Amino acid sequence: MLAAVRARATPGGVVAAGWGDKTEFVFAGGWAETGERERKMSEQTLFDLASLTKVVATLPVALRLLQDGRIDLGTKVADVVPGFVPTGRSSPARREVTVEHLLTHTSGLPPYRGYWRLGLSPAELAERLVREPLLLPPGAQVVYSDIGFYLLGRVCERAAGRTLPELVGNWVSGPLAMGKTSYGPRTERDVAATELGPDGRARVGTVHDETAAALGGVSGHAGLFSTASDLGTYLGAWLNGEGWLSKRWREEALSDKTAGLGGHRGLGWVGRGDAFDQLPDNWPPTAFSHTGFTGTSLALDPASGRWVVMLTNDVHFGRNRRRIRPLRQAVHRVLAP
């Protein structure tokens, strides 16, 4: 990590690793922000988790609803989210999209749409996303979709009758004592800066993802902030958390649901061999992971009990520089089970 900071491969980062519910170490190095407002990274620096929101917020909330029987994997999105099948239209494929399709990225929805550029209100943007046409028939192929997890967040809110931040607080950060984990905006000083805005100032404490920002900062696909220590607690609960989520649903989520569909996905999690799998080859086939656009990642192996949290503010130096993947692989190679 320090070598990467010296080479300007990343501004800075925090790494935590452990076994089961025990944290082995937390390491911080580099800079939470560079330039005139230069700040060092610390073990308690808050990070914009980007797509880790999918597996730290939306996934456990959905699993809790599944565990409680309020929804099931076969629940049709059209039966829960008004407008998913537009009134008066014959949309047989849309009527077949289920909660399991959303969780495994096999809904047929596209990865992303840049509707945030249109200057829509949050309500107008939400309507566009809910009505987004399918690219493929549901269940045909793995296509990683932010829109799918946005919709999953809507399903959870409708099924529970509460907002996603409330559900995350009640069912995730509250019971697991993850006191630094919540949706933004975050006003603490120790927040890792992300990309520079048009005014030349970095985003600090507001979500980097443009769609989530245009929705008001809260979405099923992005918007959550957390620390490495909190995320270590979270992964520990996945490996040894019977009093939190049942073993059945944790094992269900950490199993390959999409072999033969062009990817290897559990419920939310990324399996070995998937196109989005960035773990090195010395991690076992039982491992699962997930990454976030800002430079964040989680990895866990239920067979050995090993977990790793790696948080960076890679996009603070600009997006699409393609230097975070080699760093992820180098760190995880050292920390493999």
N, C-alpha and C positions, 0 to 999 in steps of 0.2 A: 504493500500500500504506500509506504513512504517513498519507495523507488518510483512509483507511478506519479506521486505528487511532485517529486523532483523533476520528472520528465514532462510535467504538465499534461499527463494523460488524464488526470482528474484533479479537481481542486482539492478534494479531501474525502475522507470516508470514516465510517465506524464499522467494525466487524465484531460480531459476537458469536460464540460457538458453545455448544454444550452437548450433554448426553441426557436423554429423557427430560426430567424436570429440573436438572441441575445445570447451571451456567458454569462453563469452564473458564471463560475470560471475556472481557469486553475491551476492545482496542480502538482508540481514536487517533487520527493523524491528519495533517493538512489543514485546510481552510474552509470554514463554513461560508465565508464570503471573502472575495478579493477586491482590490481597488481601494477607493477612498474609505470605504466602510469595512476594511479588513478585520476579520474575526477568525480566531482559531476554532477548529472543530473540537468538540468535547464528547465524552461518553453519553451525555444527556442531550445532545443536539437533536432537535426535532427535524424530521424529514417529510417532505411531500412524497407520499408513497406511490403516487401514480397508480398503475394497474395492480399493485399489491392490494389496493382497496377491494378488488374482486374476491381475493381469498382471505382477507382479514376482516372484512365487513360483511359483504353481501353473501358470501358462501356460508359462514357459520350461522347467519340469520336464517337463510333458506333451510339449512340442515335442522335448525331448531324447530322450524315450522313443519318440516317433514317428520321429525321425531315426535312432535305433539299431535300429528295427524291432521293439521289444519290444511295442508296441501299434500299431494303425493307426486312422485316422479311423472306420473301420467296426466297430471292436471293440465288442462288446456289453457294457454295464455289468453285466448279469446274469451274464456269463461270468467276471467278475473280482471283483465285490463280493458276498460271500455275504449272502443275505437280501434282496437288492434285489427279487427275485421270491419272495415268501413261499412256503414249502414247502406243497404241496398245493393251491395256488390256481392257477386258470387266468388268467393275466395276459398275454395276447398283446401288448398295447400296451407293457407294461413290458419285455418281452423284445426289443423293437425299439429301445430307447433306446441310442444309441451315444456314443462319445467325442466325435465331431463335434457331436452334439446338445448335449452339456454345454458344449463350448467356444463354441458360437454362441448359447447360451441359447434353444435350440429343443427342449429335452427334453420340454416339457409340464409340468415341475415348477413349483410355485408359487414366488413370490419369497421367501417368508419364513414362518416359523411361530414363535410365541412360546413354544415348549416349555420354554425356560429358566426360565419362571415357575413351573414345576411342581416345582422342587426335585429334579430327577432327578440321578442320578450321571452322570458323563461317558459311561459305557458305556450306560446306559439312554437318554440323550439321543441318542447316536449311533445306537442301534437305531431310535428314532423317526424320525430324519432319513433313514436308509437306506430305511425302509419307507413314506415319505411318498407318498400317492397322487398320480397325475398329474391335472392340471387339464385338459389337452388332449392329443390324440394327438401323439406325437413327430414333429417336423418340420413341424407345422402353423402355428406362429406364434412370433415372438420374444416371450419373456416373461423379463425379467431375473430370474435366480434365484440367490440365495445358496446355496440347498440344492443346486442343480446343481453349483456350484463346490466345495461341501463334498464332494460325491460324487466329483468329478474328483480332488480330493486323495486320496481313498480309493483310487481306481483307480490313481493314480500310486504310492502306497505298496505296494499289492498287486503291481503289475507289476514294481516295482524291488526289493521285499523290504527296503525301508528306510523310515524315518520321513520325513515331509515336511521337518522342520528339517534332517535329514541331507542330503536331496537338494538343498535350497536351498543349503546350505553347500558341497556338492561340485560342483554344476553352475551355480550363479549367483554367490553372493557370493564364493566362493573364487576361481574363475578370473578374475573381473572385479575382484578386489581391492577389493570393497565391504566394508571392514572394520567399518563401523558398522551393517550390515544383518543382522538376525536376528529371530526370534520373541522375544517377551517371556517372563517379565517382565524389564524393563530397570531396572537399579539406578543408572545414571549420574545425576548431579545435573541435567545439562542435557537434560531431557526435557520436551517441551511438555505442559502439563496439558490434560486434556480435561474432560468434564462433571463437575459436582459430584455426589457420591454422596449417599445418604440422610443421612449424618453431616455433610453440609455441606462436606466436603473434596473437592478435585478428585482425579480419577484421574491418577496420574503413574507411567508405566512399566508399567501393567497395561492390557490391551486394553479398549477402550471397548465394542466389540460384545458384546452380552450372550450371544449364542449361542456365539461363540468363547471367551468367558470361562468359560462353563459347561462347555465341552469341555476346559478346562485351558489355554486361551490359544493353542492351535494349531488352525488350520483352513485349508482351501483357499480360503475366502472372506474371511478377515480374521485379524489377529493379528500381522502383520509390522511391525517398526519400522525406520526408516531416516532418512537425512539427505538434504538437497537435493543435496549434492555426490555422494554415492553414486548417487542416482537419475539425475543427469546422466551419470555414467559408464555406467549401465545403458542409458539411451536412446542414448548414443553407440554402444554395442555393437549395438543394433538397426539403426542406420544404417550402421555400418562395423565389423562384427564377424565376419568370415569364419572366424576361428579359434575362435569360440565356438559359435554356432549356424549351420548352413548357410544360405546365401542362399536356397535353395529354401524352407525352412520359415519364414524371416523374411518372405519375400514372400507366402507362403501365408497367414500370420497377418494381414498388412496388405493384405487384399483383401476386398471385400464378398461375404460368403457367403449373405446372407439377403434380398437384394432380392426384393420381392414377398411377404415373410412378415411385414410390419408393422414392419420395423426394418432397420437397416443395421449388421451386425456382421461383423467379421473373426473370427479365432480369438482370443477373449478381448477384443480391442480394439473400441472404439466408432467407427463410421464417421460421416461427415458425413450429416446429415439424420436420424439416429436420435433417438428421443425422449430419450435420455440424452446427446446431443451438446450440450455447453455452450460450444463454441468460437464466437467471433463470425463474422460473415459475410465478413470479409476473410481468413479462412483458406481454403486451396484445397480442392477436392473430394478431393484425394489424402491429406488429413490424417486421422489417427486420434488418439483420446484415451481417457482414463478418469478417473473421479472417485472420491473416497472420502468417506464420510459425515462424517468428522471435520473436513473442510475441505481435503482434499488433491486434487491433480490432476496428470496428465501429458498432454502433447501432443507429437506428432511428425509430421513431414511427410517421407516418404521421397523425394518428388520434389525438394525443395529442400535437404533435410538439416537443416532447422530443428527444434529441440526446446526445450520449456519445461517446467520443474518448478515448480509452485506449491504450497507447503505452508503451511497455516494450522491453528491450533487453534480454529477457529470455534465448535465445540461447547462450549468452555470458558465461553462466555457463555450456553449453553443451546441445545437443539436446535430445528430447524424455525423459525428466525427469518427464513429466506429472504433473507439479505443476502449470502451468499457467491457466488451466481450472478452478480449484477452486478459484483462485484469480479473474479471470474474473467474475465468478458468484457472488462472494462476493461484488465486486465493483459495478456491474450492479444491484444487488439486492438493494443496498442503493440508487441508482440513478434512479430507475424505475419511469415511468410516474405516 
